[in-house]
Amino acid sequence: MPAFVAAGGAPFTFAKKDRKIVTSLMSPPAEALESPSAMKPWARLALEAAMRATAKKTRVPKKP
């Protein structure tokens, strides 16, 4: 996430009832939205983060 923030990305937000919800999902830098080659490294970082999150959820607990 620090790379996204440093490049000008912002958290995805939405309104729910009377509140603003801020998620952990980040937008890529604006220039990446216009160019597939500029988007590729950001997409790769996002995919790696998703894979790490999935791996944490699917770990089998060790038996005592």
mmCIF file of the N, C-alpha and C atoms, coordinates in Angstrom:
data_MODEL
# 
_entry.id   MODEL 
# 
loop_
_atom_site.group_PDB 
_atom_site.id 
_atom_site.type_symbol 
_atom_site.label_atom_id 
_atom_site.label_alt_id 
_atom_site.label_comp_id 
_atom_site.label_asym_id 
_atom_site.label_entity_id 
_atom_site.label_seq_id 
_atom_site.pdbx_PDB_ins_code 
_atom_site.Cartn_x 
_atom_site.Cartn_y 
_atom_site.Cartn_z 
_atom_site.occupancy 
_atom_site.B_iso_or_equiv 
_atom_site.pdbx_formal_charge 
_atom_site.auth_seq_id 
_atom_site.auth_comp_id 
_atom_site.auth_asym_id 
_atom_site.auth_atom_id 
_atom_site.pdbx_PDB_model_num 
ATOM 1   N N  . MET A 1 1  ? 0.803   -1.193  0.000   1.00 0.00 ? 1  MET A N  1 
ATOM 2   C CA . MET A 1 1  ? 0.000   0.000   0.000   1.00 0.00 ? 1  MET A CA 1 
ATOM 3   C C  . MET A 1 1  ? 0.853   1.267   0.000   1.00 0.00 ? 1  MET A C  1 
ATOM 4   N N  . PRO A 1 2  ? 2.012   1.285   0.657   1.00 0.00 ? 2  PRO A N  1 
ATOM 5   C CA . PRO A 1 2  ? 2.819   2.499   0.645   1.00 0.00 ? 2  PRO A CA 1 
ATOM 6   C C  . PRO A 1 2  ? 3.199   2.949   -0.773  1.00 0.00 ? 2  PRO A C  1 
ATOM 7   N N  . ALA A 1 3  ? 3.445   1.992   -1.676  1.00 0.00 ? 3  ALA A N  1 
ATOM 8   C CA . ALA A 1 3  ? 3.796   2.363   -3.049  1.00 0.00 ? 3  ALA A CA 1 
ATOM 9   C C  . ALA A 1 3  ? 2.633   3.069   -3.733  1.00 0.00 ? 3  ALA A C  1 
ATOM 10  N N  . PHE A 1 4  ? 1.412   2.601   -3.474  1.00 0.00 ? 4  PHE A N  1 
ATOM 11  C CA . PHE A 1 4  ? 0.237   3.232   -4.077  1.00 0.00 ? 4  PHE A CA 1 
ATOM 12  C C  . PHE A 1 4  ? 0.074   4.656   -3.544  1.00 0.00 ? 4  PHE A C  1 
ATOM 13  N N  . VAL A 1 5  ? 0.243   4.840   -2.246  1.00 0.00 ? 5  VAL A N  1 
ATOM 14  C CA . VAL A 1 5  ? 0.114   6.168   -1.645  1.00 0.00 ? 5  VAL A CA 1 
ATOM 15  C C  . VAL A 1 5  ? 1.200   7.099   -2.165  1.00 0.00 ? 5  VAL A C  1 
ATOM 16  N N  . ALA A 1 6  ? 2.434   6.610   -2.232  1.00 0.00 ? 6  ALA A N  1 
ATOM 17  C CA . ALA A 1 6  ? 3.548   7.427   -2.717  1.00 0.00 ? 6  ALA A CA 1 
ATOM 18  C C  . ALA A 1 6  ? 3.356   7.864   -4.167  1.00 0.00 ? 6  ALA A C  1 
ATOM 19  N N  . ALA A 1 7  ? 2.651   7.040   -4.954  1.00 0.00 ? 7  ALA A N  1 
ATOM 20  C CA . ALA A 1 7  ? 2.427   7.366   -6.360  1.00 0.00 ? 7  ALA A CA 1 
ATOM 21  C C  . ALA A 1 7  ? 1.155   8.179   -6.578  1.00 0.00 ? 7  ALA A C  1 
ATOM 22  N N  . GLY A 1 8  ? 0.461   8.525   -5.505  1.00 0.00 ? 8  GLY A N  1 
ATOM 23  C CA . GLY A 1 8  ? -0.734  9.349   -5.637  1.00 0.00 ? 8  GLY A CA 1 
ATOM 24  C C  . GLY A 1 8  ? -2.039  8.584   -5.603  1.00 0.00 ? 8  GLY A C  1 
ATOM 25  N N  . GLY A 1 9  ? -1.985  7.302   -5.289  1.00 0.00 ? 9  GLY A N  1 
ATOM 26  C CA . GLY A 1 9  ? -3.209  6.517   -5.176  1.00 0.00 ? 9  GLY A CA 1 
ATOM 27  C C  . GLY A 1 9  ? -3.985  6.914   -3.932  1.00 0.00 ? 9  GLY A C  1 
ATOM 28  N N  . ALA A 1 10 ? -5.260  6.560   -3.931  1.00 0.00 ? 10 ALA A N  1 
ATOM 29  C CA . ALA A 1 10 ? -6.111  6.892   -2.790  1.00 0.00 ? 10 ALA A CA 1 
ATOM 30  C C  . ALA A 1 10 ? -6.967  5.681   -2.442  1.00 0.00 ? 10 ALA A C  1 
ATOM 31  N N  . PRO A 1 11 ? -7.388  5.580   -1.187  1.00 0.00 ? 11 PRO A N  1 
ATOM 32  C CA . PRO A 1 11 ? -8.256  4.471   -0.815  1.00 0.00 ? 11 PRO A CA 1 
ATOM 33  C C  . PRO A 1 11 ? -9.623  4.604   -1.491  1.00 0.00 ? 11 PRO A C  1 
ATOM 34  N N  . PHE A 1 12 ? -10.214 3.460   -1.807  1.00 0.00 ? 12 PHE A N  1 
ATOM 35  C CA . PHE A 1 12 ? -11.555 3.433   -2.365  1.00 0.00 ? 12 PHE A CA 1 
ATOM 36  C C  . PHE A 1 12 ? -12.527 3.748   -1.231  1.00 0.00 ? 12 PHE A C  1 
ATOM 37  N N  . THR A 1 13 ? -13.435 4.676   -1.489  1.00 0.00 ? 13 THR A N  1 
ATOM 38  C CA . THR A 1 13 ? -14.427 5.051   -0.489  1.00 0.00 ? 13 THR A CA 1 
ATOM 39  C C  . THR A 1 13 ? -15.825 4.978   -1.098  1.00 0.00 ? 13 THR A C  1 
ATOM 40  N N  . PHE A 1 14 ? -16.806 4.793   -0.237  1.00 0.00 ? 14 PHE A N  1 
ATOM 41  C CA . PHE A 1 14 ? -18.192 4.830   -0.681  1.00 0.00 ? 14 PHE A CA 1 
ATOM 42  C C  . PHE A 1 14 ? -19.075 5.271   0.477   1.00 0.00 ? 14 PHE A C  1 
ATOM 43  N N  . ALA A 1 15 ? -20.266 5.714   0.134   1.00 0.00 ? 15 ALA A N  1 
ATOM 44  C CA . ALA A 1 15 ? -21.205 6.168   1.153   1.00 0.00 ? 15 ALA A CA 1 
ATOM 45  C C  . ALA A 1 15 ? -22.134 5.026   1.532   1.00 0.00 ? 15 ALA A C  1 
ATOM 46  N N  . LYS A 1 16 ? -22.383 4.898   2.822   1.00 0.00 ? 16 LYS A N  1 
ATOM 47  C CA . LYS A 1 16 ? -23.322 3.904   3.335   1.00 0.00 ? 16 LYS A CA 1 
ATOM 48  C C  . LYS A 1 16 ? -24.163 4.599   4.394   1.00 0.00 ? 16 LYS A C  1 
ATOM 49  N N  . LYS A 1 17 ? -25.426 4.744   4.065   1.00 0.00 ? 17 LYS A N  1 
ATOM 50  C CA . LYS A 1 17 ? -26.339 5.520   4.918   1.00 0.00 ? 17 LYS A CA 1 
ATOM 51  C C  . LYS A 1 17 ? -25.758 6.916   5.061   1.00 0.00 ? 17 LYS A C  1 
ATOM 52  N N  . ASP A 1 18 ? -25.461 7.336   6.252   1.00 0.00 ? 18 ASP A N  1 
ATOM 53  C CA . ASP A 1 18 ? -24.926 8.689   6.468   1.00 0.00 ? 18 ASP A CA 1 
ATOM 54  C C  . ASP A 1 18 ? -23.435 8.691   6.760   1.00 0.00 ? 18 ASP A C  1 
ATOM 55  N N  . ARG A 1 19 ? -22.761 7.581   6.409   1.00 0.00 ? 19 ARG A N  1 
ATOM 56  C CA . ARG A 1 19 ? -21.332 7.475   6.715   1.00 0.00 ? 19 ARG A CA 1 
ATOM 57  C C  . ARG A 1 19 ? -20.513 7.305   5.452   1.00 0.00 ? 19 ARG A C  1 
ATOM 58  N N  . LYS A 1 20 ? -19.274 7.710   5.517   1.00 0.00 ? 20 LYS A N  1 
ATOM 59  C CA . LYS A 1 20 ? -18.314 7.480   4.447   1.00 0.00 ? 20 LYS A CA 1 
ATOM 60  C C  . LYS A 1 20 ? -17.463 6.282   4.864   1.00 0.00 ? 20 LYS A C  1 
ATOM 61  N N  . ILE A 1 21 ? -17.429 5.242   4.036   1.00 0.00 ? 21 ILE A N  1 
ATOM 62  C CA . ILE A 1 21 ? -16.660 4.034   4.321   1.00 0.00 ? 21 ILE A CA 1 
ATOM 63  C C  . ILE A 1 21 ? -15.361 4.099   3.526   1.00 0.00 ? 21 ILE A C  1 
ATOM 64  N N  . VAL A 1 22 ? -14.249 3.936   4.206   1.00 0.00 ? 22 VAL A N  1 
ATOM 65  C CA . VAL A 1 22 ? -12.932 3.919   3.569   1.00 0.00 ? 22 VAL A CA 1 
ATOM 66  C C  . VAL A 1 22 ? -12.428 2.479   3.613   1.00 0.00 ? 22 VAL A C  1 
ATOM 67  N N  . THR A 1 23 ? -12.095 1.922   2.453   1.00 0.00 ? 23 THR A N  1 
ATOM 68  C CA . THR A 1 23 ? -11.651 0.536   2.383   1.00 0.00 ? 23 THR A CA 1 
ATOM 69  C C  . THR A 1 23 ? -10.123 0.463   2.314   1.00 0.00 ? 23 THR A C  1 
ATOM 70  N N  . SER A 1 24 ? -9.606  -0.742  2.350   1.00 0.00 ? 24 SER A N  1 
ATOM 71  C CA . SER A 1 24 ? -8.160  -0.938  2.203   1.00 0.00 ? 24 SER A CA 1 
ATOM 72  C C  . SER A 1 24 ? -7.758  -1.061  0.734   1.00 0.00 ? 24 SER A C  1 
ATOM 73  N N  . LEU A 1 25 ? -8.732  -1.007  -0.165  1.00 0.00 ? 25 LEU A N  1 
ATOM 74  C CA . LEU A 1 25 ? -8.444  -1.070  -1.603  1.00 0.00 ? 25 LEU A CA 1 
ATOM 75  C C  . LEU A 1 25 ? -7.927  0.280   -2.073  1.00 0.00 ? 25 LEU A C  1 
ATOM 76  N N  . MET A 1 26 ? -6.873  0.256   -2.874  1.00 0.00 ? 26 MET A N  1 
ATOM 77  C CA . MET A 1 26 ? -6.258  1.503   -3.332  1.00 0.00 ? 26 MET A CA 1 
ATOM 78  C C  . MET A 1 26 ? -6.401  1.677   -4.837  1.00 0.00 ? 26 MET A C  1 
ATOM 79  N N  . SER A 1 27 ? -6.538  2.923   -5.267  1.00 0.00 ? 27 SER A N  1 
ATOM 80  C CA . SER A 1 27 ? -6.567  3.210   -6.697  1.00 0.00 ? 27 SER A CA 1 
ATOM 81  C C  . SER A 1 27 ? -5.124  3.343   -7.196  1.00 0.00 ? 27 SER A C  1 
ATOM 82  N N  . PRO A 1 28 ? -4.897  3.013   -8.462  1.00 0.00 ? 28 PRO A N  1 
ATOM 83  C CA . PRO A 1 28 ? -3.558  3.202   -9.018  1.00 0.00 ? 28 PRO A CA 1 
ATOM 84  C C  . PRO A 1 28 ? -3.352  4.672   -9.350  1.00 0.00 ? 28 PRO A C  1 
ATOM 85  N N  . PRO A 1 29 ? -2.134  5.060   -9.678  1.00 0.00 ? 29 PRO A N  1 
ATOM 86  C CA . PRO A 1 29 ? -1.898  6.442   -10.086 1.00 0.00 ? 29 PRO A CA 1 
ATOM 87  C C  . PRO A 1 29 ? -2.695  6.761   -11.357 1.00 0.00 ? 29 PRO A C  1 
ATOM 88  N N  . ALA A 1 30 ? -3.077  8.011   -11.515 1.00 0.00 ? 30 ALA A N  1 
ATOM 89  C CA . ALA A 1 30 ? -3.907  8.438   -12.648 1.00 0.00 ? 30 ALA A CA 1 
ATOM 90  C C  . ALA A 1 30 ? -3.278  8.084   -13.993 1.00 0.00 ? 30 ALA A C  1 
ATOM 91  N N  . GLU A 1 31 ? -1.979  8.263   -14.136 1.00 0.00 ? 31 GLU A N  1 
ATOM 92  C CA . GLU A 1 31 ? -1.338  7.986   -15.430 1.00 0.00 ? 31 GLU A CA 1 
ATOM 93  C C  . GLU A 1 31 ? -1.413  6.510   -15.814 1.00 0.00 ? 31 GLU A C  1 
ATOM 94  N N  . ALA A 1 32 ? -1.535  5.635   -14.829 1.00 0.00 ? 32 ALA A N  1 
ATOM 95  C CA . ALA A 1 32 ? -1.637  4.200   -15.112 1.00 0.00 ? 32 ALA A CA 1 
ATOM 96  C C  . ALA A 1 32 ? -2.992  3.846   -15.726 1.00 0.00 ? 32 ALA A C  1 
ATOM 97  N N  . LEU A 1 33 ? -3.997  4.669   -15.493 1.00 0.00 ? 33 LEU A N  1 
ATOM 98  C CA . LEU A 1 33 ? -5.325  4.400   -16.032 1.00 0.00 ? 33 LEU A CA 1 
ATOM 99  C C  . LEU A 1 33 ? -5.388  4.581   -17.546 1.00 0.00 ? 33 LEU A C  1 
ATOM 100 N N  . GLU A 1 34 ? -4.443  5.289   -18.099 1.00 0.00 ? 34 GLU A N  1 
ATOM 101 C CA . GLU A 1 34 ? -4.449  5.586   -19.532 1.00 0.00 ? 34 GLU A CA 1 
ATOM 102 C C  . GLU A 1 34 ? -3.521  4.696   -20.350 1.00 0.00 ? 34 GLU A C  1 
ATOM 103 N N  . SER A 1 35 ? -2.749  3.843   -19.697 1.00 0.00 ? 35 SER A N  1 
ATOM 104 C CA . SER A 1 35 ? -1.741  3.077   -20.421 1.00 0.00 ? 35 SER A CA 1 
ATOM 105 C C  . SER A 1 35 ? -1.615  1.667   -19.857 1.00 0.00 ? 35 SER A C  1 
ATOM 106 N N  . PRO A 1 36 ? -1.863  0.658   -20.677 1.00 0.00 ? 36 PRO A N  1 
ATOM 107 C CA . PRO A 1 36 ? -1.704  -0.721  -20.197 1.00 0.00 ? 36 PRO A CA 1 
ATOM 108 C C  . PRO A 1 36 ? -0.301  -1.008  -19.667 1.00 0.00 ? 36 PRO A C  1 
ATOM 109 N N  . SER A 1 37 ? 0.719   -0.477  -20.335 1.00 0.00 ? 37 SER A N  1 
ATOM 110 C CA . SER A 1 37 ? 2.084   -0.750  -19.876 1.00 0.00 ? 37 SER A CA 1 
ATOM 111 C C  . SER A 1 37 ? 2.376   -0.060  -18.547 1.00 0.00 ? 37 SER A C  1 
ATOM 112 N N  . ALA A 1 38 ? 1.765   1.099   -18.310 1.00 0.00 ? 38 ALA A N  1 
ATOM 113 C CA . ALA A 1 38 ? 1.949   1.787   -17.030 1.00 0.00 ? 38 ALA A CA 1 
ATOM 114 C C  . ALA A 1 38 ? 1.129   1.109   -15.929 1.00 0.00 ? 38 ALA A C  1 
ATOM 115 N N  . MET A 1 39 ? 0.028   0.447   -16.301 1.00 0.00 ? 39 MET A N  1 
ATOM 116 C CA . MET A 1 39 ? -0.824  -0.215  -15.318 1.00 0.00 ? 39 MET A CA 1 
ATOM 117 C C  . MET A 1 39 ? -0.248  -1.550  -14.865 1.00 0.00 ? 39 MET A C  1 
ATOM 118 N N  . LYS A 1 40 ? 0.541   -2.190  -15.717 1.00 0.00 ? 40 LYS A N  1 
ATOM 119 C CA . LYS A 1 40 ? 1.016   -3.541  -15.432 1.00 0.00 ? 40 LYS A CA 1 
ATOM 120 C C  . LYS A 1 40 ? 1.688   -3.698  -14.066 1.00 0.00 ? 40 LYS A C  1 
ATOM 121 N N  . PRO A 1 41 ? 2.633   -2.842  -13.682 1.00 0.00 ? 41 PRO A N  1 
ATOM 122 C CA . PRO A 1 41 ? 3.260   -3.043  -12.359 1.00 0.00 ? 41 PRO A CA 1 
ATOM 123 C C  . PRO A 1 41 ? 2.275   -2.866  -11.204 1.00 0.00 ? 41 PRO A C  1 
ATOM 124 N N  . TRP A 1 42 ? 1.297   -1.982  -11.359 1.00 0.00 ? 42 TRP A N  1 
ATOM 125 C CA . TRP A 1 42 ? 0.302   -1.762  -10.312 1.00 0.00 ? 42 TRP A CA 1 
ATOM 126 C C  . TRP A 1 42 ? -0.637  -2.951  -10.209 1.00 0.00 ? 42 TRP A C  1 
ATOM 127 N N  . ALA A 1 43 ? -1.022  -3.501  -11.334 1.00 0.00 ? 43 ALA A N  1 
ATOM 128 C CA . ALA A 1 43 ? -1.874  -4.690  -11.338 1.00 0.00 ? 43 ALA A CA 1 
ATOM 129 C C  . ALA A 1 43 ? -1.134  -5.866  -10.698 1.00 0.00 ? 43 ALA A C  1 
ATOM 130 N N  . ARG A 1 44 ? 0.140   -5.970  -10.973 1.00 0.00 ? 44 ARG A N  1 
ATOM 131 C CA . ARG A 1 44 ? 0.946   -7.049  -10.392 1.00 0.00 ? 44 ARG A CA 1 
ATOM 132 C C  . ARG A 1 44 ? 1.020   -6.911  -8.870  1.00 0.00 ? 44 ARG A C  1 
ATOM 133 N N  . LEU A 1 45 ? 1.233   -5.684  -8.383  1.00 0.00 ? 45 LEU A N  1 
ATOM 134 C CA . LEU A 1 45 ? 1.264   -5.456  -6.934  1.00 0.00 ? 45 LEU A CA 1 
ATOM 135 C C  . LEU A 1 45 ? -0.079  -5.817  -6.296  1.00 0.00 ? 45 LEU A C  1 
ATOM 136 N N  . ALA A 1 46 ? -1.164  -5.455  -6.949  1.00 0.00 ? 46 ALA A N  1 
ATOM 137 C CA . ALA A 1 46 ? -2.497  -5.764  -6.420  1.00 0.00 ? 46 ALA A CA 1 
ATOM 138 C C  . ALA A 1 46 ? -2.744  -7.270  -6.397  1.00 0.00 ? 46 ALA A C  1 
ATOM 139 N N  . LEU A 1 47 ? -2.331  -7.952  -7.450  1.00 0.00 ? 47 LEU A N  1 
ATOM 140 C CA . LEU A 1 47 ? -2.500  -9.401  -7.507  1.00 0.00 ? 47 LEU A CA 1 
ATOM 141 C C  . LEU A 1 47 ? -1.690  -10.089 -6.413  1.00 0.00 ? 47 LEU A C  1 
ATOM 142 N N  . GLU A 1 48 ? -0.463  -9.640  -6.212  1.00 0.00 ? 48 GLU A N  1 
ATOM 143 C CA . GLU A 1 48 ? 0.375   -10.225 -5.163  1.00 0.00 ? 48 GLU A CA 1 
ATOM 144 C C  . GLU A 1 48 ? -0.253  -10.024 -3.786  1.00 0.00 ? 48 GLU A C  1 
ATOM 145 N N  . ALA A 1 49 ? -0.815  -8.854  -3.544  1.00 0.00 ? 49 ALA A N  1 
ATOM 146 C CA . ALA A 1 49 ? -1.463  -8.587  -2.257  1.00 0.00 ? 49 ALA A CA 1 
ATOM 147 C C  . ALA A 1 49 ? -2.681  -9.487  -2.072  1.00 0.00 ? 49 ALA A C  1 
ATOM 148 N N  . ALA A 1 50 ? -3.457  -9.673  -3.128  1.00 0.00 ? 50 ALA A N  1 
ATOM 149 C CA . ALA A 1 50 ? -4.638  -10.541 -3.050  1.00 0.00 ? 50 ALA A CA 1 
ATOM 150 C C  . ALA A 1 50 ? -4.231  -11.985 -2.778  1.00 0.00 ? 50 ALA A C  1 
ATOM 151 N N  . MET A 1 51 ? -3.146  -12.421 -3.393  1.00 0.00 ? 51 MET A N  1 
ATOM 152 C CA . MET A 1 51 ? -2.682  -13.792 -3.179  1.00 0.00 ? 51 MET A CA 1 
ATOM 153 C C  . MET A 1 51 ? -2.191  -13.980 -1.741  1.00 0.00 ? 51 MET A C  1 
ATOM 154 N N  . ARG A 1 52 ? -1.508  -12.971 -1.197  1.00 0.00 ? 52 ARG A N  1 
ATOM 155 C CA . ARG A 1 52 ? -1.057  -13.060 0.200   1.00 0.00 ? 52 ARG A CA 1 
ATOM 156 C C  . ARG A 1 52 ? -2.249  -13.111 1.144   1.00 0.00 ? 52 ARG A C  1 
ATOM 157 N N  . ALA A 1 53 ? -3.259  -12.300 0.889   1.00 0.00 ? 53 ALA A N  1 
ATOM 158 C CA . ALA A 1 53 ? -4.450  -12.281 1.748   1.00 0.00 ? 53 ALA A CA 1 
ATOM 159 C C  . ALA A 1 53 ? -5.172  -13.619 1.694   1.00 0.00 ? 53 ALA A C  1 
ATOM 160 N N  . THR A 1 54 ? -5.275  -14.203 0.519   1.00 0.00 ? 54 THR A N  1 
ATOM 161 C CA . THR A 1 54 ? -5.929  -15.500 0.368   1.00 0.00 ? 54 THR A CA 1 
ATOM 162 C C  . THR A 1 54 ? -5.136  -16.585 1.082   1.00 0.00 ? 54 THR A C  1 
ATOM 163 N N  . ALA A 1 55 ? -3.818  -16.538 0.964   1.00 0.00 ? 55 ALA A N  1 
ATOM 164 C CA . ALA A 1 55 ? -2.972  -17.540 1.612   1.00 0.00 ? 55 ALA A CA 1 
ATOM 165 C C  . ALA A 1 55 ? -3.138  -17.485 3.132   1.00 0.00 ? 55 ALA A C  1 
ATOM 166 N N  . LYS A 1 56 ? -3.272  -16.299 3.696   1.00 0.00 ? 56 LYS A N  1 
ATOM 167 C CA . LYS A 1 56 ? -3.460  -16.165 5.143   1.00 0.00 ? 56 LYS A CA 1 
ATOM 168 C C  . LYS A 1 56 ? -4.779  -16.786 5.575   1.00 0.00 ? 56 LYS A C  1 
ATOM 169 N N  . LYS A 1 57 ? -5.817  -16.639 4.752   1.00 0.00 ? 57 LYS A N  1 
ATOM 170 C CA . LYS A 1 57 ? -7.137  -17.158 5.098   1.00 0.00 ? 57 LYS A CA 1 
ATOM 171 C C  . LYS A 1 57 ? -7.227  -18.671 4.968   1.00 0.00 ? 57 LYS A C  1 
ATOM 172 N N  . THR A 1 58 ? -6.423  -19.257 4.094   1.00 0.00 ? 58 THR A N  1 
ATOM 173 C CA . THR A 1 58 ? -6.564  -20.697 3.815   1.00 0.00 ? 58 THR A CA 1 
ATOM 174 C C  . THR A 1 58 ? -5.530  -21.549 4.519   1.00 0.00 ? 58 THR A C  1 
ATOM 175 N N  . ARG A 1 59 ? -4.739  -21.003 5.375   1.00 0.00 ? 59 ARG A N  1 
ATOM 176 C CA . ARG A 1 59 ? -3.752  -21.801 6.108   1.00 0.00 ? 59 ARG A CA 1 
ATOM 177 C C  . ARG A 1 59 ? -4.449  -22.801 7.008   1.00 0.00 ? 59 ARG A C  1 
ATOM 178 N N  . VAL A 1 60 ? -3.917  -23.984 7.055   1.00 0.00 ? 60 VAL A N  1 
ATOM 179 C CA . VAL A 1 60 ? -4.448  -25.042 7.918   1.00 0.00 ? 60 VAL A CA 1 
ATOM 180 C C  . VAL A 1 60 ? -3.754  -24.914 9.265   1.00 0.00 ? 60 VAL A C  1 
ATOM 181 N N  . PRO A 1 61 ? -4.528  -24.809 10.345  1.00 0.00 ? 61 PRO A N  1 
ATOM 182 C CA . PRO A 1 61 ? -3.901  -24.711 11.663  1.00 0.00 ? 61 PRO A CA 1 
ATOM 183 C C  . PRO A 1 61 ? -3.113  -25.961 12.008  1.00 0.00 ? 61 PRO A C  1 
ATOM 184 N N  . LYS A 1 62 ? -2.012  -25.759 12.714  1.00 0.00 ? 62 LYS A N  1 
ATOM 185 C CA . LYS A 1 62 ? -1.203  -26.903 13.141  1.00 0.00 ? 62 LYS A CA 1 
ATOM 186 C C  . LYS A 1 62 ? -1.919  -27.635 14.245  1.00 0.00 ? 62 LYS A C  1 
ATOM 187 N N  . LYS A 1 63 ? -1.798  -28.957 14.236  1.00 0.00 ? 63 LYS A N  1 
ATOM 188 C CA . LYS A 1 63 ? -2.404  -29.765 15.295  1.00 0.00 ? 63 LYS A CA 1 
ATOM 189 C C  . LYS A 1 63 ? -1.522  -29.729 16.520  1.00 0.00 ? 63 LYS A C  1 
ATOM 190 N N  . PRO A 1 64 ? -2.121  -29.634 17.699  1.00 0.00 ? 64 PRO A N  1 
ATOM 191 C CA . PRO A 1 64 ? -1.306  -29.572 18.950  1.00 0.00 ? 64 PRO A CA 1 
ATOM 192 C C  . PRO A 1 64 ? -0.603  -30.861 19.270  1.00 0.00 ? 64 PRO A C  1 
# 
